[in-house]
Amino acid sequence: MLENTLKKYFGKINFAFVFYSDKVTRASIAAECAHRQNKFWEMKEMLYTGAERGINKYIKYANSIGLDTIQFKKDFDDPDIYKITLLTDKNNSKIFK
């Protein structure tokens, strides 16, 4: 549904995906790691349609969408990505309350 809407209104609307939370989840970190490899939307789909959670499952998701899983794991373990995701999530939770 979202894809169809974005295609229909391409160039007419702006769309942003916002994590609405005041704390970082491992899933939001996985999504940010995928974003670093330009595969945010593909990872978002995996996270929303997959029932399993945890770093090993996220690595399987990353592999299935064609990410460099070694880089994905490095990014996942990078303290800076935690800080970026935490800051973004906290700011978004204040904006959208």
N, CA, C and O atoms as a MOPAC input file, in Angstrom:
PM7 MOZYME 1SCF
protein

 N      0.81000 1    -1.18100 1     0.00000 1
 C      0.00000 1     0.00000 1     0.00000 1
 C      0.86500 1     1.26100 1     0.00000 1
 O      0.62100 1     2.17900 1    -0.78300 1
 N      1.86300 1     1.31000 1     0.86400 1
 C      2.73100 1     2.47600 1     0.93300 1
 C      3.47600 1     2.67600 1    -0.38500 1
 O      3.57200 1     3.79600 1    -0.88700 1
 N      4.00000 1     1.58900 1    -0.93800 1
 C      4.72500 1     1.69300 1    -2.20600 1
 C      3.85000 1     2.28200 1    -3.29800 1
 O      4.29700 1     3.14400 1    -4.05500 1
 N      2.60800 1     1.82600 1    -3.38700 1
 C      1.69900 1     2.34000 1    -4.40500 1
 C      1.42000 1     3.82600 1    -4.21300 1
 O      1.37700 1     4.58600 1    -5.18000 1
 N      1.23500 1     4.22900 1    -2.97700 1
 C      0.98000 1     5.63900 1    -2.67800 1
 C      2.19100 1     6.49200 1    -3.04300 1
 O      2.04700 1     7.56100 1    -3.63700 1
 N      3.37200 1     6.02300 1    -2.69000 1
 C      4.58300 1     6.77800 1    -3.01100 1
 C      4.77900 1     6.89400 1    -4.51800 1
 O      5.17800 1     7.94700 1    -5.01500 1
 N      4.50000 1     5.81700 1    -5.24300 1
 C      4.60900 1     5.86300 1    -6.70700 1
 C      3.58300 1     6.81500 1    -7.30300 1
 O      3.89500 1     7.59400 1    -8.20400 1
 N      2.37300 1     6.74900 1    -6.80200 1
 C      1.28800 1     7.57900 1    -7.33200 1
 C      1.57600 1     9.06700 1    -7.14200 1
 O      1.29300 1     9.87600 1    -8.02600 1
 N      2.13600 1     9.42400 1    -5.99700 1
 C      2.35800 1    10.83100 1    -5.68200 1
 C      3.83200 1    11.23900 1    -5.76700 1
 O      4.23300 1    12.24900 1    -5.18900 1
 N      4.63700 1    10.45200 1    -6.48900 1
 C      6.06000 1    10.74400 1    -6.63800 1
 C      6.26400 1    12.17900 1    -7.13000 1
 O      5.65100 1    12.60300 1    -8.11000 1
 N      7.11700 1    12.90400 1    -6.44900 1
 C      7.39700 1    14.28000 1    -6.81500 1
 C      6.40600 1    15.28700 1    -6.25500 1
 O      6.61200 1    16.49600 1    -6.36300 1
 N      5.32500 1    14.78500 1    -5.65400 1
 C      4.29800 1    15.67100 1    -5.12500 1
 C      4.27000 1    15.69100 1    -3.60100 1
 O      3.76200 1    16.63400 1    -2.99500 1
 N      4.81500 1    14.65200 1    -2.99100 1
 C      4.82400 1    14.57600 1    -1.53400 1
 C      6.21800 1    14.20000 1    -1.04900 1
 O      7.03100 1    13.66400 1    -1.80200 1
 N      6.47400 1    14.48600 1     0.19800 1
 C      7.68100 1    14.02400 1     0.87300 1
 C      7.25100 1    13.02100 1     1.92500 1
 O      6.21300 1    13.18200 1     2.56900 1
 N      8.05000 1    11.99200 1     2.09300 1
 C      7.72400 1    10.95000 1     3.05500 1
 C      8.94900 1    10.68400 1     3.91000 1
 O     10.06400 1    10.57300 1     3.40000 1
 N      8.73800 1    10.58300 1     5.20300 1
 C      9.82600 1    10.25600 1     6.12600 1
 C      9.37800 1     9.11000 1     7.00600 1
 O      8.23300 1     9.07000 1     7.45600 1
 N     10.27400 1     8.18900 1     7.24700 1
 C     10.00500 1     7.08500 1     8.15200 1
 C     10.61800 1     7.45700 1     9.48800 1
 O     11.81400 1     7.74100 1     9.56600 1
 N      9.81700 1     7.45700 1    10.53100 1
 C     10.26500 1     7.91000 1    11.84300 1
 C     10.11400 1     6.79000 1    12.86000 1
 O      9.05300 1     6.17800 1    12.97900 1
 N     11.19100 1     6.53400 1    13.59100 1
 C     11.09800 1     5.62700 1    14.72400 1
 C     10.53200 1     6.43200 1    15.88200 1
 O     11.10700 1     7.44700 1    16.27600 1
 N      9.42900 1     5.99300 1    16.41700 1
 C      8.75600 1     6.72700 1    17.48300 1
 C      9.01600 1     6.01000 1    18.79400 1
 O      8.27800 1     5.10500 1    19.18600 1
 N     10.08200 1     6.43200 1    19.46400 1
 C     10.46400 1     5.77600 1    20.70500 1
 C     11.40000 1     6.69500 1    21.47200 1
 O     12.08300 1     7.53600 1    20.88700 1
 N     11.42300 1     6.52500 1    22.78100 1
 C     12.38500 1     7.28900 1    23.56500 1
 C     13.56200 1     6.41400 1    23.97800 1
 O     14.36100 1     6.79800 1    24.83200 1
 N     13.66400 1     5.24000 1    23.36900 1
 C     14.82300 1     4.37400 1    23.60600 1
 C     15.16400 1     3.65000 1    22.30900 1
 O     14.31900 1     3.48400 1    21.42900 1
 N     16.40000 1     3.22900 1    22.21100 1
 C     16.87100 1     2.55000 1    21.01700 1
 C     16.51100 1     1.07400 1    21.08900 1
 O     16.70500 1     0.42400 1    22.11600 1
 N     15.99000 1     0.55900 1    19.99900 1
 C     15.75500 1    -0.87900 1    19.90800 1
 C     16.79500 1    -1.47300 1    18.97600 1
 O     17.36600 1    -0.77000 1    18.14100 1
 N     17.03600 1    -2.75100 1    19.11700 1
 C     17.99400 1    -3.41300 1    18.24000 1
 C     17.48200 1    -3.39500 1    16.79700 1
 O     18.27200 1    -3.35200 1    15.85400 1
 N     16.16700 1    -3.42800 1    16.63400 1
 C     15.59900 1    -3.36800 1    15.28700 1
 C     15.87600 1    -2.01100 1    14.63500 1
 O     16.17700 1    -1.95000 1    13.44300 1
 N     15.78000 1    -0.92600 1    15.40400 1
 C     16.06700 1     0.39200 1    14.82100 1
 C     17.54700 1     0.51500 1    14.45900 1
 O     17.89600 1     1.17700 1    13.48200 1
 N     18.41000 1    -0.12100 1    15.24300 1
 C     19.83500 1    -0.13300 1    14.90500 1
 C     20.05900 1    -0.94200 1    13.62700 1
 O     20.83300 1    -0.53000 1    12.76300 1
 N     19.38900 1    -2.08300 1    13.50000 1
 C     19.50900 1    -2.89700 1    12.27900 1
 C     19.06800 1    -2.09100 1    11.06500 1
 O     19.70300 1    -2.15500 1    10.01200 1
 N     17.99000 1    -1.33700 1    11.20400 1
 C     17.50700 1    -0.50800 1    10.09800 1
 C     18.52200 1     0.57700 1     9.74500 1
 O     18.75300 1     0.85600 1     8.56900 1
 N     19.11800 1     1.18000 1    10.75100 1
 C     20.12700 1     2.20900 1    10.50300 1
 C     21.36600 1     1.61800 1     9.83800 1
 O     21.96400 1     2.24800 1     8.96600 1
 N     21.75100 1     0.41300 1    10.24400 1
 C     22.88200 1    -0.27500 1     9.60100 1
 C     22.58100 1    -0.52900 1     8.12500 1
 O     23.44700 1    -0.33800 1     7.27100 1
 N     21.37800 1    -0.95200 1     7.83200 1
 C     20.97900 1    -1.18900 1     6.44300 1
 C     20.99100 1     0.12200 1     5.66300 1
 O     21.37600 1     0.16000 1     4.49500 1
 N     20.56300 1     1.19800 1     6.32700 1
 C     20.57400 1     2.51300 1     5.68200 1
 C     21.98100 1     2.89100 1     5.23900 1
 O     22.15400 1     3.49800 1     4.18200 1
 N     22.97600 1     2.54500 1     6.02700 1
 C     24.37300 1     2.84200 1     5.66900 1
 C     24.78100 1     2.17000 1     4.35900 1
 O     25.73100 1     2.59400 1     3.70100 1
 N     24.04800 1     1.11000 1     3.99000 1
 C     24.31800 1     0.40900 1     2.72400 1
 C     23.18300 1     0.64700 1     1.71600 1
 O     23.01300 1    -0.11300 1     0.76300 1
 N     22.42300 1     1.70300 1     1.94600 1
 C     21.32900 1     2.09800 1     1.04400 1
 C     20.25400 1     1.03100 1     0.87900 1
 O     19.70100 1     0.86400 1    -0.20800 1
 N     19.96000 1     0.31300 1     1.95400 1
 C     18.93100 1    -0.72400 1     1.90300 1
 C     17.95500 1    -0.59700 1     3.07900 1
 O     17.44800 1    -1.59700 1     3.58700 1
 N     17.69900 1     0.65000 1     3.50400 1
 C     16.79500 1     0.85900 1     4.63200 1
 C     15.42300 1     0.25200 1     4.38000 1
 O     14.91000 1    -0.49300 1     5.21600 1
 N     14.82500 1     0.56600 1     3.23500 1
 C     13.45000 1     0.13200 1     2.96800 1
 C     13.33900 1    -1.37900 1     2.88400 1
 O     12.35000 1    -1.96200 1     3.32900 1
 N     14.34700 1    -2.00900 1     2.31600 1
 C     14.33200 1    -3.47100 1     2.25300 1
 C     14.41300 1    -4.08400 1     3.65200 1
 O     13.73000 1    -5.06600 1     3.94300 1
 N     15.24900 1    -3.50300 1     4.51500 1
 C     15.36200 1    -3.99700 1     5.88500 1
 C     14.07700 1    -3.71600 1     6.65900 1
 O     13.63000 1    -4.55100 1     7.44600 1
 N     13.49000 1    -2.55700 1     6.44100 1
 C     12.22500 1    -2.23700 1     7.10800 1
 C     11.18300 1    -3.31300 1     6.80800 1
 O     10.46600 1    -3.75800 1     7.70400 1
 N     11.10500 1    -3.72500 1     5.55400 1
 C     10.15900 1    -4.78300 1     5.18000 1
 C     10.46400 1    -6.08600 1     5.90700 1
 O      9.55700 1    -6.76400 1     6.38900 1
 N     11.74400 1    -6.43000 1     5.98400 1
 C     12.13300 1    -7.66400 1     6.67700 1
 C     11.75700 1    -7.57500 1     8.15900 1
 O     11.26400 1    -8.54700 1     8.73300 1
 N     11.98400 1    -6.43600 1     8.76800 1
 C     11.69800 1    -6.27000 1    10.19100 1
 C     10.20400 1    -6.32000 1    10.48200 1
 O      9.78500 1    -6.84400 1    11.51400 1
 N      9.41100 1    -5.78200 1     9.58300 1
 C      7.96800 1    -5.76700 1     9.80000 1
 C      7.27900 1    -7.07000 1     9.42600 1
 O      6.23700 1    -7.40700 1     9.98700 1
 N      7.85000 1    -7.79900 1     8.48700 1
 C      7.20400 1    -9.05100 1     8.07900 1
 C      7.78700 1   -10.26400 1     8.80000 1
 O      7.11300 1   -11.28700 1     8.91900 1
 N      9.00900 1   -10.17000 1     9.27700 1
 C      9.63400 1   -11.28300 1     9.98800 1
 C      9.23300 1   -11.30800 1    11.44800 1
 O      9.13500 1   -10.26600 1    12.09600 1
 N      9.00500 1   -12.48700 1    11.95300 1
 C      8.55800 1   -12.61700 1    13.34000 1
 C      9.73100 1   -12.73300 1    14.31600 1
 O      9.58500 1   -12.46700 1    15.50900 1
 N     10.87300 1   -13.12600 1    13.80500 1
 C     12.00700 1   -13.37900 1    14.69700 1
 C     12.85100 1   -12.12400 1    14.88500 1
 O     12.94200 1   -11.27500 1    13.99800 1
 N     13.45900 1   -12.02800 1    16.05100 1
 C     14.30000 1   -10.89000 1    16.40300 1
 C     15.65000 1   -11.38700 1    16.89600 1
 O     15.83400 1   -12.57500 1    17.15900 1
 N     16.58600 1   -10.46000 1    17.01600 1
 C     17.90700 1   -10.78300 1    17.53100 1
 C     18.96800 1   -10.59800 1    16.46300 1
 O     18.67700 1   -10.66300 1    15.26900 1
 N     20.19500 1   -10.36800 1    16.89600 1
 C     21.27400 1   -10.04100 1    15.97000 1
 C     21.47900 1   -11.12700 1    14.91700 1
 O     21.71800 1   -10.80600 1    13.75200 1
 N     21.39300 1   -12.39600 1    15.29400 1
 C     21.59600 1   -13.44600 1    14.30100 1
 C     20.52400 1   -13.40700 1    13.22000 1
 O     20.81200 1   -13.63600 1    12.04500 1
 N     19.29700 1   -13.12000 1    13.61400 1
 C     18.22000 1   -13.01100 1    12.62800 1
 C     18.41100 1   -11.76100 1    11.77600 1
 O     18.15800 1   -11.79500 1    10.57200 1
 N     18.84700 1   -10.67000 1    12.37200 1
 C     19.08300 1    -9.44400 1    11.61200 1
 C     20.18400 1    -9.65400 1    10.56800 1
 O     20.10700 1    -9.12400 1     9.46000 1
 N     21.19500 1   -10.42400 1    10.93000 1
 C     22.26300 1   -10.72900 1     9.96700 1
 C     21.70100 1   -11.57800 1     8.82300 1
 O     22.06700 1   -11.37100 1     7.66600 1
 N     20.82100 1   -12.52300 1     9.13400 1
 C     20.17600 1   -13.30900 1     8.06900 1
 C     19.33300 1   -12.41400 1     7.17000 1
 O     19.35100 1   -12.56200 1     5.94900 1
 N     18.59900 1   -11.49300 1     7.77000 1
 C     17.81600 1   -10.52700 1     6.98300 1
 C     18.74700 1    -9.71900 1     6.07900 1
 O     18.46800 1    -9.53400 1     4.89400 1
 N     19.85500 1    -9.24100 1     6.64800 1
 C     20.82000 1    -8.43900 1     5.89200 1
 C     21.35300 1    -9.22800 1     4.69800 1
 O     21.45700 1    -8.70200 1     3.59000 1
 N     21.68200 1   -10.46700 1     4.93200 1
 C     22.18100 1   -11.32300 1     3.85400 1
 C     21.12000 1   -11.50500 1     2.77200 1
 O     21.42800 1   -11.46700 1     1.58100 1
 N     19.88500 1   -11.70100 1     3.18600 1
 C     18.81800 1   -11.97500 1     2.21900 1
 C     18.49500 1   -10.76500 1     1.33600 1
 O     17.95100 1   -10.93000 1     0.24400 1
 N     18.82300 1    -9.55300 1     1.79400 1
 C     18.57100 1    -8.37000 1     0.96400 1
 C     19.84600 1    -7.86200 1     0.29200 1
 O     19.86800 1    -6.77800 1    -0.29000 1
 N     20.90700 1    -8.66700 1     0.38200 1
 C     22.12400 1    -8.36600 1    -0.35800 1
 C     23.09600 1    -7.40600 1     0.30600 1
 O     23.92200 1    -6.79000 1    -0.36800 1
 N     23.00300 1    -7.27600 1     1.61800 1
 C     23.96300 1    -6.42100 1     2.32000 1
 C     25.28000 1    -7.14700 1     2.53400 1
 O     25.32800 1    -8.37700 1     2.56300 1
 N     26.32600 1    -6.38800 1     2.67900 1
 C     27.61900 1    -6.91300 1     3.10400 1
 C     27.46300 1    -7.21100 1     4.59700 1
 O     27.46900 1    -6.29500 1     5.41900 1
 N     27.32500 1    -8.47800 1     4.93900 1
 C     27.01300 1    -8.83500 1     6.32700 1
 C     28.17700 1    -8.56200 1     7.28100 1
 O     27.95500 1    -8.31600 1     8.46700 1
 N     29.38900 1    -8.60000 1     6.78900 1
 C     30.53500 1    -8.26200 1     7.64400 1
 C     30.45700 1    -6.79100 1     8.03000 1
 O     30.65500 1    -6.43900 1     9.19300 1
 N     30.16700 1    -5.92800 1     7.04900 1
 C     30.02400 1    -4.50500 1     7.33600 1
 C     28.80400 1    -4.25000 1     8.21200 1
 O     28.84400 1    -3.41400 1     9.11500 1
 N     27.73100 1    -4.96500 1     7.94700 1
 C     26.51600 1    -4.82800 1     8.74700 1
 C     26.81700 1    -5.11600 1    10.21700 1
 O     26.40600 1    -4.35600 1    11.09400 1
 N     27.52200 1    -6.19500 1    10.48800 1
 C     27.86900 1    -6.56800 1    11.87000 1
 C     28.78200 1    -5.52100 1    12.50100 1
 O     28.61000 1    -5.16900 1    13.66800 1
 N     29.75900 1    -5.01900 1    11.72700 1
 C     30.63300 1    -3.95700 1    12.24800 1
 C     29.81200 1    -2.72500 1    12.61700 1
 O     29.99000 1    -2.13100 1    13.68100 1
 N     28.90800 1    -2.35700 1    11.71000 1
 C     28.05900 1    -1.19400 1    11.98200 1
 C     27.17200 1    -1.43600 1    13.20000 1
 O     26.99000 1    -0.54000 1    14.02500 1
 N     26.62400 1    -2.63200 1    13.31400 1
 C     25.74900 1    -2.96300 1    14.43900 1
 C     26.48400 1    -2.83200 1    15.76800 1
 O     25.89800 1    -2.42600 1    16.77100 1
 N     27.76200 1    -3.17600 1    15.77000 1
 C     28.57600 1    -3.11100 1    16.98800 1
 C     29.22300 1    -1.74500 1    17.21200 1
 O     29.86300 1    -1.53100 1    18.24100 1
 N     29.06800 1    -0.82400 1    16.27100 1
 C     29.66900 1     0.50500 1    16.34900 1
 C     28.90400 1     1.35900 1    17.36300 1
 O     27.70700 1     1.59100 1    17.18900 1
 N     29.57800 1     1.83300 1    18.42300 1
 C     28.88600 1     2.66300 1    19.42800 1
 C     28.29500 1     3.94500 1    18.83000 1
 O     27.30000 1     4.46200 1    19.33700 1
 N     28.89800 1     4.45200 1    17.76700 1
 C     28.37800 1     5.67200 1    17.15100 1
 C     26.98600 1     5.47100 1    16.56300 1
 O     26.15700 1     6.38100 1    16.61100 1
 N     26.72200 1     4.29300 1    16.01200 1
 C     25.39500 1     4.06400 1    15.43000 1
 C     24.33700 1     4.03600 1    16.53300 1
 O     23.20200 1     4.46400 1    16.32600 1
 N     24.71200 1     3.53600 1    17.68500 1
 C     23.79800 1     3.56000 1    18.83300 1
 C     23.48200 1     5.00400 1    19.20700 1
 O     22.32300 1     5.35700 1    19.42500 1
 N     24.52600 1     5.84200 1    19.28200 1
 C     24.33700 1     7.24400 1    19.65200 1
 C     23.48400 1     7.98000 1    18.62600 1
 O     22.59300 1     8.74600 1    18.99300 1
 N     23.75200 1     7.75200 1    17.33900 1
 C     22.97800 1     8.40000 1    16.27200 1
 C     21.51900 1     7.97900 1    16.36700 1
 O     20.62000 1     8.81700 1    16.29200 1
 N     21.28500 1     6.68800 1    16.53000 1
 C     19.91900 1     6.17100 1    16.58300 1
 C     19.21000 1     6.67100 1    17.83900 1
 O     18.03700 1     7.03900 1    17.77600 1
 N     19.89500 1     6.68900 1    18.96400 1
 C     19.30900 1     7.17800 1    20.21700 1
 C     18.92800 1     8.64200 1    20.09400 1
 O     17.81700 1     9.02600 1    20.46100 1
 N     19.83200 1     9.46200 1    19.58300 1
 C     19.56100 1    10.88900 1    19.43100 1
 C     18.37800 1    11.11500 1    18.49200 1
 O     17.49000 1    11.91300 1    18.79100 1
 N     18.36600 1    10.42200 1    17.36800 1
 C     17.27100 1    10.55700 1    16.40900 1
 C     15.95800 1    10.11700 1    17.02300 1
 O     14.95500 1    10.82100 1    16.90300 1
 N     15.94200 1     8.96000 1    17.68300 1
 C     14.71700 1     8.45300 1    18.29100 1
 C     14.20500 1     9.38500 1    19.38300 1
 O     13.00300 1     9.64000 1    19.46100 1
 N     15.09700 1     9.89500 1    20.22300 1
 C     14.67500 1    10.81200 1    21.29200 1
 C     14.10100 1    12.08500 1    20.70900 1
 O     13.06900 1    12.56700 1    21.17600 1
 N     14.74600 1    12.63900 1    19.69800 1
 C     14.23900 1    13.85800 1    19.06900 1
 C     12.87400 1    13.61000 1    18.42100 1
 O     11.97000 1    14.43900 1    18.53100 1
 N     12.73100 1    12.47300 1    17.75000 1
 C     11.45400 1    12.16200 1    17.10100 1
 C     10.34500 1    11.95200 1    18.12600 1
 O      9.21000 1    12.37200 1    17.90000 1
 N     10.65600 1    11.31100 1    19.24400 1
 C      9.62000 1    11.06500 1    20.23600 1
 C      9.14900 1    12.38600 1    20.85200 1
 O      7.98400 1    12.50100 1    21.23200 1
 N     10.03000 1    13.37700 1    20.95600 1
 C      9.61300 1    14.68600 1    21.47300 1
 C      8.76000 1    15.42800 1    20.45100 1
 O      7.76900 1    16.06800 1    20.80300 1
 N      9.15200 1    15.33700 1    19.18300 1
 C      8.43900 1    16.05300 1    18.13400 1
 C      7.02500 1    15.52500 1    17.94300 1
 O      6.09300 1    16.30500 1    17.74700 1
 N      6.85700 1    14.21100 1    17.99900 1
 C      5.58800 1    13.60200 1    17.62800 1
 C      4.68700 1    13.25000 1    18.83100 1
 O      3.69100 1    12.54800 1    18.65900 1
 N      5.01500 1    13.71600 1    20.01800 1
 C      4.16000 1    13.45000 1    21.18000 1
 C      2.97200 1    14.37900 1    21.17400 1
 O      2.13200 1    14.31200 1    22.07100 1

